[in-house]
Amino acid sequence: MRITRQLEDLKLDTRPVVLAVGYFDGVHRGHQAVIGAAVEKARALRGEAWVLTLDPHPLKILKPQAAPPLLTSTEHKLELTAPLGIDGCVVLPFTPEVAAEEPEDFVARLHHAAPNLRELVVGQNWTFGHKGRGTADLLRKLAPGNQLQVTVVEPVMWKDKVISSTRIRQAVARGDLEDAERMLGRPFSILGTV
């Protein structure tokens, strides 16, 4: 899996690109569904499947006191993503400038940075752009003007509730590693040097 920190590196791909976009903390079953859909669509196009994620977590920049403890470091997230069939990952540095970017400008920047980008795949609750104003519905409206298709993946459920990184953090905090495992799709783990 190729890793870059610049959207412009997607210009190097001559085949069609399908991009799964999200923060993907924990790479849980919901994230796996988004990434899996991108891989499936890329293979159908005989193209490349990429992931776009952010580093650091947006709240570390916007509201450091409210930033959640993460399930996975960026390095761990990449390690968990690699076996899912992804060809590459853009780890976009999240800065105050990125936070201030309007959703329309972000989609236009994606289109300009990656001329072979054909489709974006996101989760239903994904937000982007200034103050999180960009939603899946807005993305669907902006996509045709940027020659893009959009797939919005429905949430994955566990015990009649949407699987989320927040729910998994809560399960880990209360010591319920069985629930965490069911939502992650694998045992909870931490990557680090001992």
C-alpha positions in Angstrom: 0.0 0.0 0.0 1.4 3.4 -1.0 1.2 6.2 1.6 1.3 9.9 0.9 0.5 13.1 2.7 -0.4 15.1 -0.4 -3.6 14.9 -2.5 -1.6 15.9 -5.5 0.2 12.5 -5.5 -3.1 11.0 -6.7 -2.2 12.6 -10.1 0.4 9.9 -10.5 -2.3 7.2 -11.0 -3.4 6.8 -14.6 -6.2 4.3 -13.8 -9.5 5.4 -12.4 -9.4 6.1 -8.6 -12.1 5.4 -6.1 -11.6 7.1 -2.8 -13.0 6.1 0.6 -13.0 9.2 2.8 -13.2 9.4 6.6 -11.2 9.6 9.8 -11.5 5.8 10.4 -10.4 5.7 14.0 -10.4 2.0 15.0 -11.1 0.8 11.4 -14.2 -0.8 12.8 -16.9 -2.8 10.9 -18.6 0.4 9.7 -15.3 1.7 8.4 -14.6 -1.7 6.8 -17.9 -1.5 5.0 -16.9 2.0 3.5 -13.4 0.8 2.5 -14.8 -2.5 1.2 -17.3 -0.6 -1.0 -14.5 1.5 -2.4 -12.3 -1.6 -3.2 -15.3 -3.3 -4.9 -16.1 -0.2 -7.0 -12.4 0.3 -8.0 -12.0 -3.3 -9.1 -15.2 -3.0 -11.2 -13.5 0.0 -12.9 -10.2 -1.8 -13.1 -8.9 1.1 -11.1 -7.2 1.9 -7.8 -8.8 2.0 -4.4 -7.5 4.6 -2.0 -8.3 5.9 1.5 -8.3 9.5 2.5 -7.9 10.1 6.2 -6.7 13.0 8.4 -3.9 13.5 10.9 -4.3 14.6 13.6 -7.9 14.1 14.7 -9.8 17.4 13.8 -10.7 18.1 17.4 -7.0 18.2 18.4 -6.8 21.3 16.3 -10.3 22.8 16.7 -11.0 22.0 20.4 -8.1 20.2 22.0 -9.8 19.8 25.4 -12.6 17.9 23.7 -10.4 15.6 21.6 -11.3 11.9 22.3 -8.7 9.3 23.2 -8.1 7.5 20.0 -8.6 3.8 19.4 -5.7 3.8 16.9 -2.7 5.9 16.1 -2.3 6.9 12.5 0.4 4.2 12.1 -1.9 1.6 13.6 -4.8 2.7 11.4 -2.6 2.3 8.3 -1.6 -1.2 9.4 -5.2 -2.2 9.9 -6.2 -0.7 6.6 -3.6 -2.4 4.4 -5.1 -5.9 4.4 -8.5 -4.5 3.2 -7.3 -4.4 -0.4 -6.5 -0.7 -0.6 -3.8 0.4 -3.1 -2.9 3.6 -1.3 -3.7 6.0 1.5 -3.6 9.8 1.6 -3.0 10.9 5.2 -4.0 14.6 4.8 -2.5 16.9 7.5 -5.4 18.5 9.3 -4.5 22.2 9.8 -6.5 25.3 10.7 -6.5 26.1 6.9 -8.1 22.7 6.1 -10.6 23.3 8.9 -11.6 26.6 7.3 -12.0 25.2 3.8 -15.6 25.4 2.6 -17.1 22.0 1.5 -17.5 23.2 -2.1 -13.8 24.2 -2.2 -12.7 20.9 -0.7 -14.6 18.9 -3.4 -13.2 21.1 -6.1 -9.7 20.6 -4.7 -10.1 16.9 -4.7 -11.2 17.0 -8.4 -8.3 19.2 -9.4 -5.7 17.2 -7.4 -6.8 13.8 -8.8 -8.0 14.0 -12.4 -8.6 10.3 -12.5 -10.8 10.4 -9.4 -14.1 8.8 -10.4 -15.9 8.1 -7.1 -16.0 9.0 -3.4 -17.3 6.5 -0.9 -18.3 7.8 2.5 -20.3 6.8 5.6 -23.8 8.3 6.0 -22.7 10.4 9.0 -19.5 11.7 7.5 -19.0 15.5 7.6 -16.4 17.7 6.0 -15.5 21.3 5.4 -15.8 24.5 7.5 -17.7 23.8 10.7 -18.6 20.3 9.4 -21.1 21.9 7.0 -20.5 19.3 4.3 -22.7 16.3 4.6 -23.3 13.2 2.4 -26.3 15.0 0.9 -24.3 18.1 0.0 -21.6 15.8 -1.4 -24.2 14.2 -3.7 -25.2 17.6 -5.0 -21.6 18.8 -5.6 -20.3 15.6 -7.2 -21.8 15.9 -10.7 -20.3 19.3 -11.2 -16.9 17.8 -10.4 -17.4 14.7 -12.6 -17.7 12.4 -9.6 -19.9 9.6 -8.5 -20.8 9.3 -4.8 -21.6 6.2 -2.8 -23.0 6.6 0.7 -22.7 3.5 2.8 -25.4 2.8 5.4 -24.3 2.4 9.0 -23.4 -1.0 10.3 -25.4 -1.9 13.4 -24.6 -3.8 16.6 -27.2 -4.4 19.3 -29.7 -2.2 17.4 -27.3 0.8 17.5 -24.9 2.2 14.9 -21.4 1.1 15.4 -19.1 4.1 16.0 -15.7 4.8 17.4 -17.4 6.5 20.3 -19.3 3.4 21.3 -16.2 1.3 21.0 -14.2 3.8 23.2 -17.0 3.5 25.8 -16.9 -0.3 25.7 -13.2 -0.3 26.1 -13.4 2.2 29.0 -15.8 0.0 30.9 -13.8 -3.1 30.2 -16.3 -4.7 27.9 -13.8 -6.0 25.4 -16.2 -8.6 24.0 -18.6 -5.8 22.8 -15.6 -3.8 21.5 -14.4 -6.9 19.5 -17.9 -7.4 18.0 -17.9 -3.8 16.8 -14.3 -3.8 15.6 -14.6 -7.1 13.8 -11.3 -8.2 15.6 -9.9 -8.1 19.1 -9.2 -4.7 20.5 -5.4 -3.9 20.2 -2.9 -1.2 20.8 0.2 -0.7 18.6 3.3 0.5 20.3 6.8 -0.3 21.4 7.3 -2.0 24.8 
